[in-house]
Every structure is written in C-alpha cells, then in structure tokens.
Amino acid sequence: MKPTIHEMKRDVFDQSVEYTVDAPAKGLYSLDIQATSHSNWERKGNESNLLVVEVMNEDNQACHYHIVTYMGEERYCYKLFLVFIAKGSYKVTISNKEVPVCERTIVTVHEVNLRELKLSPLETLAHQHAPVLYGRNHFSSFDNCYTDTPLALSYFMTELSNDIIEIEYHYVFSHEDEGTPGQLLMAKWGRTLDIEYCYRVKWNRKTSEIVEARYQGPHHEDRAFTGQYVGGSHRPILQTRTTNGNFDHVIDSEYCFSIAPEIFWDHQTEPREWFMRKRPDINLVMIKEAERQLAQNSIPMNQIASPTNYLYAYCFTDKEESNSVIDFVYQLGGKEVSSSHDFYSPVYGFGSYSDSFSNFTIAFEYDEVQPCLSSLCVRLLEGENITINKIEFYMLREDGMLHLVERTEQPIILTKESSMISIGGLSNE
C-alpha cells in the first residue's frame, strides 16, 4: 500500500507543526520523520532538541512519544514505532520542547511518512512485545537529551518448545556514563556504545499468553516484570534507571521513546556488535559522544581520543565450550602493548571479553594499520584452550562506516602450551 508522505514543503519551527496522515488499513505502522536541527551531538550544551510527537486518531485519542535529534544538521529519518493502528486519518503534532539541559534550536521537518511495516510472523511477534522506554532522569529531568541516548533495539529468539518461544531485547545506547570505563568498553566489547539486556518474555503461541516476563533491574538484577503494559497491547513500559543502563518498571520520567526492534541478532553465529557494520548512523553518534566526553576525561581509564583510532576485531570462536579469554599483543608507537592493557580486577574482570557468547568483538588502539597487523599476535589469557575460527578486522571511518581491512583465513588453536600465536600473515580482503 502506498504510504502517506508529506514532502511538498519544509516546515521550519521552534515551537510546533501539524500534519494529517492516513492509514489505508489496520496494521503495524512506523511514523518516519525526516528532520534536521541546529544542534550538534558533539557540542556541549547544544547536543540536541527534544521533540514531542502527538498522534491523535479520529476519536481524539492520542499517544505521545519523544525524539532526540542526535543527528543535528544531518538530514536523518527518526522513526516512531506506533504498533497496531486502525484504518483512518491521524493528526500528527510535532512540538519542539524547551528543556533546561540543552539550548533549544530551530528544527526543520523535511518529510513525514506513515509507513506500514511488512513483517514475517516472527518479526511481528517481536514487534508486539517490544518495550516502550521512558528516558533517564538521574542527573537531570532529561539526561538522554545530551548523554546515553537510546539509538536502537535489538532482539533474539529461542524456541523453548513447540508452543513456547522466548524473546530477549537489548537496547543500544550511545554510551554509559558510569560502569565500565571507556578504555575497557573498547577492550572488552569493542565499542563505547552501551548494549544492555532490557526485557525477556516467554510467549505461549498456542494460548497467546505471556508465560513469564523479566527485565534487568539496577545492579544487573534479573527481576520479574510486574509493571504496566501499553494499553491493549503486550508492550511493557520500562524506564532507564541507572547511569550504566539498567532499568526499572517504576516510572517517574516525563519523556519516552518507542523504538522498533529493527535489529535481529543471530546470537549463535554473530557477535552482538555485528549490526555496527551496517549502521554508520549509530557509530557516528558513538564517535561524537566519545569525543565530547572521553577525549579529555579526568579518569585515565576513561580517556579515549576517538573510536576512529581503533581497529575492531570481530571474533568467531568455540568459546561457549571453553569459557576462555583472549586478547591481542602488538606494536604501538614502537612498544609492545596488549589490547587488554594487561588489566585484571575483581570489579571488571579481565580487560578483554569474558562473557559466555562464542562470537564477540575486541577493539584496540593503533597508529598505522599495516605495522600494527604485521606485528599482531593473539594470546590465551584464561582457560585450557580455544579455537578461533575466524577474525575480521575493521577500521572505523569518521563518517561512521566500518571498513574491512583484513581477515584470518585459517582456524587458530590456542592452548596453555601454545598460548600466543602470530597472526601477522593475514590476507587482504
């Protein structure tokens, strides 16, 4: 069905604008708003504008969601997930809210598009249970207008039986203000993004009932979900509670996000960060926030000049069977260094990936690509042995694009007896 699009004129405003859009049939819809703003996620005090979007049906029933214009002057499509809506006309009002944490600037709406989502049955199920997220209000009433803003929602599914399917959702934030320091985020997970397990639901497809619902509470506690759902749906309502991206079902925030679960994570075959290869927009926000907050950070372990100074190693291993930990040893500035910074503490564990998934990402600082790769060794830090089936190395460009520079061609087997192997003889892709 042809979507309703408003693109005949640009609406430049500092307060509010209105549109009328039409849904040709009942279905799952996204409200896509292409906009620019005179803000800059890199610039302190001028990071974004907060847009309030009201969608009202013909019976004057309305829903309200919010958009943080983190892409600033770059024309960008901000998407609001509206779930099921009925056939009919809808009035859309977009307001430029004044908030105390950021300077309110002019916003230009270039296009408004009510788009019906064409999904498979399993994708539809994932969208029907996707959590609505209220914004964090720890340092201020509107933290996410300038820091740790939610950018995307990923999920994976597990068939538990013929009737029961489990869906687990992970929110992607631009960073985490507290928790793992910046250098360790890169060393352990290959990003300064914060990707957090948010909500997990077991669904009986035969009876169409929720069997169990849980979420990640403060201190990483796995809690039973006892909160509210969006009226007439199975979408739980949660709020970002902590400065390291944990959640709460108790709501005391005045702004909220409705983000569709667009990223499917095949956790059996892919690292959790695999989506970064195809989402330069997310990477770009990560770069800007890291350069604003971490380049001159007062805590040495938090200091990162820029994520563009790192190589990103996507590792595919049999780790689930071995529970081993690896890192990389190489030359940087004429000195031998390790991607893990040879770091270990009871609080953070190793300065390298040590969780249970077999495919993961490690990022390490470099000065020149080829000298770095030619000196590169992979090292077993913990465990009896591990087989690394493949490693792909990427450069991160300033525009957020990841560029493949090298990959290993043969499996690498590390043991206690042979704990460090040179992989400098890589082949160009």
C-alpha positions in Angstrom: 0.0 0.0 0.0 1.2 3.5 -0.9 2.3 5.3 2.3 1.1 8.8 3.2 4.0 11.2 2.7 4.2 14.9 3.4 7.2 16.4 1.5 5.8 19.3 -0.5 7.3 21.9 1.8 9.8 22.1 4.6 8.4 23.1 8.0 10.9 25.2 10.0 9.8 25.7 13.5 10.8 26.4 17.1 7.5 25.5 18.7 5.1 23.1 16.9 3.8 22.0 13.5 0.9 19.8 12.5 0.3 17.2 9.8 -2.5 14.8 8.7 -1.5 11.3 7.7 -3.7 8.4 6.6 -3.5 4.7 7.4 -5.1 2.8 4.5 -5.7 -0.3 6.5 -5.3 -1.7 10.1 -1.7 -2.7 10.7 1.7 -2.2 12.3 3.0 1.3 11.4 6.0 3.4 11.8 5.9 7.2 11.8 9.1 8.3 10.0 10.1 11.9 10.4 13.0 13.2 8.4 14.4 16.3 10.1 17.4 18.4 10.8 18.1 20.7 13.7 20.7 23.4 14.6 22.2 21.2 17.2 25.3 19.1 17.3 25.8 15.9 19.5 29.5 16.8 19.6 28.9 20.2 21.2 28.2 20.5 24.9 25.0 22.4 25.8 23.8 22.2 22.2 23.6 18.4 21.8 20.0 18.0 20.5 16.4 19.2 20.5 13.7 17.2 22.2 10.6 16.7 20.0 7.2 15.8 21.4 5.2 13.8 18.9 1.4 13.5 19.4 -0.5 11.1 17.2 -4.3 11.6 17.5 -7.0 9.4 15.9 -10.4 10.4 14.6 -11.9 9.8 18.1 -9.5 12.3 19.7 -7.5 9.5 21.4 -3.8 10.4 21.4 -0.4 8.8 22.2 2.7 10.8 22.9 6.3 9.9 22.3 9.6 11.8 22.1 12.5 12.1 19.7 16.0 13.3 20.5 17.6 14.9 17.4 21.0 13.5 17.9 22.0 13.7 14.2 21.7 17.5 14.3 22.2 19.2 11.0 22.5 15.9 9.1 19.2 15.1 7.5 18.0 11.9 9.2 14.9 9.7 9.5 13.8 9.5 13.1 11.3 6.6 13.5 8.5 6.2 16.0 7.0 2.7 16.3 3.2 3.0 16.6 2.3 -0.7 16.7 -1.2 -1.6 15.5 -3.3 1.3 14.5 -6.7 1.3 12.7 -7.6 2.5 9.3 -8.3 6.2 9.2 -6.8 9.7 9.4 -4.4 10.8 12.1 -3.3 14.3 13.2 0.4 14.5 14.0 1.6 17.4 16.1 5.4 17.8 16.5 6.5 20.2 19.2 10.0 21.5 19.9 10.1 21.2 23.7 12.3 23.6 25.7 14.4 21.6 28.2 17.0 23.0 30.7 19.8 20.7 29.7 20.2 21.8 26.0 19.7 25.0 24.1 16.5 24.8 22.0 17.3 25.5 18.3 15.4 25.6 15.1 14.2 22.3 13.8 13.3 21.6 10.1 10.9 18.8 9.3 11.6 17.7 5.7 9.2 14.8 5.4 6.6 12.9 7.5 5.7 9.4 6.4 3.2 6.9 7.9 4.7 3.6 6.8 3.1 0.2 7.2 5.5 -2.4 8.3 5.6 -5.6 6.3 6.9 -8.3 8.6 7.1 -12.0 8.9 5.1 -13.8 11.7 8.1 -14.0 14.0 9.1 -10.4 13.3 5.5 -9.3 14.1 5.7 -11.2 17.4 8.9 -9.4 18.3 7.4 -6.0 17.5 4.2 -6.8 19.5 6.3 -7.4 22.7 8.9 -4.6 22.2 9.3 -2.5 25.3 8.4 1.2 25.5 11.3 3.1 27.2 11.0 6.2 29.4 14.1 8.4 29.5 16.6 8.5 32.2 16.3 11.3 34.8 19.3 10.7 37.1 21.4 13.9 36.6 18.6 16.0 35.3 15.0 15.6 34.1 16.2 14.9 30.6 19.5 13.1 30.7 19.1 11.4 27.3 18.9 14.8 25.5 22.7 15.0 25.9 24.1 11.7 27.0 23.5 7.9 26.9 20.6 8.3 24.5 18.8 5.2 23.2 19.5 4.6 19.5 18.2 1.2 18.6 16.6 -2.0 19.9 17.9 -5.5 19.0 16.5 -8.9 19.9 17.0 -12.6 19.5 14.6 -15.5 19.8 14.9 -19.0 21.3 12.4 -21.9 20.6 11.9 -23.5 24.0 9.3 -26.0 22.9 6.7 -26.4 20.2 4.5 -23.9 21.9 6.9 -21.6 23.9 9.1 -19.0 22.3 11.4 -16.7 24.3 12.3 -13.2 23.0 15.1 -11.2 24.6 15.5 -7.5 23.9 18.7 -5.4 24.1 18.7 -1.6 24.0 21.6 0.2 22.2 22.6 3.4 24.0 25.2 6.0 22.7 27.3 5.4 25.8 27.2 4.7 29.6 28.1 7.5 31.9 29.1 5.1 34.8 30.0 1.5 35.0 32.8 0.1 32.8 35.4 2.7 31.9 35.8 3.8 28.3 39.1 2.0 27.6 37.7 -1.2 29.0 34.5 -0.9 27.0 36.6 -1.0 23.9 38.9 -3.8 25.1 36.0 -6.0 26.4 33.2 -5.3 23.9 34.7 -3.3 21.0 32.6 -0.2 21.4 31.8 2.7 23.6 28.1 2.1 22.9 26.2 0.6 25.8 24.2 -2.5 24.7 22.1 -3.7 27.6 19.7 -6.7 28.1 16.4 -5.0 28.8 13.5 -7.4 28.7 12.8 -11.1 28.2 9.4 -12.7 27.6 8.3 -16.3 27.2 5.2 -16.4 25.0 2.8 -19.4 24.5 1.9 -19.3 20.9 -0.9 -21.9 21.3 -2.8 -20.0 24.1 -1.5 -16.5 23.1 -0.4 -15.8 26.7 2.7 -14.5 28.5 4.2 -17.3 30.5 6.9 -15.3 32.1 8.3 -11.7 31.7 11.6 -10.5 33.3 13.9 -7.5 32.9 17.3 -6.2 34.0 17.0 -4.1 37.1 19.6 -1.9 38.9 22.8 -3.8 39.8 22.1 -6.1 36.9 19.5 -7.9 38.9 17.2 -10.1 36.8 13.7 -9.2 38.0 10.2 -10.4 37.3 8.3 -7.8 35.4 5.3 -6.6 37.4 4.8 -3.2 35.7 2.3 -1.8 33.2 1.8 -2.5 29.6 0.8 0.0 26.9 -3.0 -0.1 26.8 -4.4 -3.0 24.9 -1.0 -4.4 24.0 1.8 -6.7 25.2 4.4 -3.9 25.2 5.9 -3.5 28.7 6.6 0.0 30.0 10.1 0.4 31.4 12.5 3.3 32.3 16.2 3.6 32.2 17.0 3.9 35.9 20.8 3.8 36.3 23.8 5.5 34.8 25.1 2.2 33.5 21.9 1.4 31.5 19.8 -0.7 33.9 16.0 -0.5 34.0 13.0 -0.2 36.3 9.3 -0.8 35.9 8.5 2.1 38.3 8.0 5.2 36.1 8.8 8.7 37.2 10.1 10.3 34.0 8.3 12.7 31.7 9.6 11.6 28.3 9.6 8.3 26.5 10.8 6.5 23.4 9.1 4.0 21.1 11.7 2.2 19.1 11.0 -0.7 16.8 13.2 -3.8 17.2 14.8 -3.5 13.8 18.0 -5.4 14.6 17.7 -9.2 14.7 20.8 -10.7 16.4 21.6 -14.2 15.5 23.5 -14.9 18.7 24.6 -18.4 17.6 26.6 -17.1 14.6 27.2 -13.4 15.1 28.8 -11.0 17.6 26.3 -8.7 19.3 28.1 -5.8 17.6 27.7 -7.2 14.1 25.0 -4.7 13.3 27.6 -1.9 13.5 28.9 -2.9 10.1 25.5 -1.7 8.6 24.6 1.1 10.9 27.0 4.0 10.4 24.4 6.3 11.9 24.8 4.6 15.3 28.6 4.5 15.0 28.6 8.3 14.2 26.7 9.1 17.4 29.1 6.9 19.4 32.0 8.7 17.9 30.6 12.2 18.7 29.7 11.3 22.3 33.1 9.7 22.9 35.0 12.6 21.5 32.9 15.0 23.6 33.0 13.1 26.9 36.1 10.9 26.9 38.9 12.7 25.0 39.6 15.0 28.0 38.1 12.8 30.7 39.6 13.3 34.2 39.8 9.5 34.8 42.7 7.9 32.8 40.9 4.6 32.2 38.1 6.6 30.6 40.3 8.6 28.2 39.7 7.8 24.5 40.8 10.3 21.9 38.3 8.9 19.3 36.8 5.5 18.4 38.2 6.1 14.9 41.7 5.4 16.4 40.8 1.8 17.0 40.8 -1.4 15.0 37.7 -3.6 15.5 38.3 -7.3 15.7 35.1 -9.4 15.2 36.0 -12.9 16.6 34.2 -16.1 15.8 35.2 -18.9 18.2 34.1 -22.1 20.1 34.2 -20.1 23.4 30.8 -21.4 24.7 32.5 -24.8 25.1 35.8 -23.5 26.6 35.0 -20.3 28.6 38.4 -19.0 27.6 39.6 -15.4 27.4 41.8 -14.0 24.6 43.5 -10.7 23.8 45.8 -9.3 21.2 49.5 -8.3 21.6 51.0 -5.9 19.0 53.3 -2.9 18.4 52.1 0.6 19.1 54.4 3.6 19.0 57.4 1.2 18.9 56.3 -0.6 22.1 54.7 -4.0 22.7 51.2 -3.5 24.1 48.1 -5.6 24.7 44.5 -4.9 23.7 43.5 -5.9 27.3 46.0 -3.4 28.8 47.1 -6.5 30.8 44.3 -5.5 33.1 42.5 -7.6 35.7 40.5 -6.6 38.8 37.7 -8.3 40.7 35.4 -5.4 39.8 35.8 -5.6 36.0 37.4 -9.0 35.4 39.8 -9.2 32.5 40.4 -6.2 30.2 39.0 -8.4 27.4 35.8 -10.2 26.5 34.9 -12.8 29.2 31.2 -13.3 28.9 29.6 -16.6 27.6 28.8 -15.9 23.9 31.2 -17.5 21.5 31.3 -14.6 19.0 32.4 -11.2 20.3 34.3 -8.0 19.4 37.5 -6.5 20.8 38.8 -3.1 19.8 42.4 -1.9 20.2 44.1 1.4 19.5 46.5 1.6 16.6 48.6 4.2 14.8 49.2 2.7 11.4 47.2 -0.3 10.1 49.8 -2.5 8.4 52.6 -2.2 11.0 50.0 -3.0 13.7 48.6 -6.0 11.8 52.0 -7.3 10.8 53.1 -7.5 14.5 49.8 -8.9 15.7 49.6 -11.9 18.0 46.6 -13.5 19.6 47.0 -14.7 23.2 45.2 -17.0 25.6 44.7 -15.2 28.9 42.4 -17.7 30.7 41.2 -21.2 30.1 42.5 -24.5 28.8 42.1 -23.9 25.1 40.1 -22.1 22.4 39.6 -22.4 18.7 39.2 -19.2 16.8 37.5 -20.0 13.6 37.8 -16.5 12.0 38.7 -12.9 12.9 37.7 -9.9 10.8 39.4 -6.6 11.3 37.7 -3.3 10.5 38.7 0.4 10.5 36.1 2.9 11.7 35.9 6.0 9.5 34.9 9.5 10.6 31.5 9.1 8.8 30.7 6.0 10.9 31.4 3.4 8.2 33.3 0.3 9.2 35.8 -0.8 6.5 37.1 -4.4 6.4 40.9 -4.3 6.1 42.0 -7.9 7.0 40.7 -11.3 8.0 42.2 -14.6 9.1 42.0 -17.5 6.6 42.6 -20.5 8.9 41.4 -21.6 12.3 43.7 -20.6 15.2 44.0 -23.0 18.1 45.3 -21.7 21.4 46.3 -23.9 24.3 48.2 -23.5 27.6 51.2 -25.0 25.9 50.8 -22.7 22.8 49.2 -19.7 24.3 50.3 -17.0 21.9 50.3 -17.3 18.1 51.4 -14.7 15.5 48.6 -13.8 13.0 50.6 -11.2 11.2 50.4 -13.0 7.9 46.8 -12.1 7.2 45.4 -11.8 3.6 43.9 -8.6 2.3 40.1 -8.7 1.6 
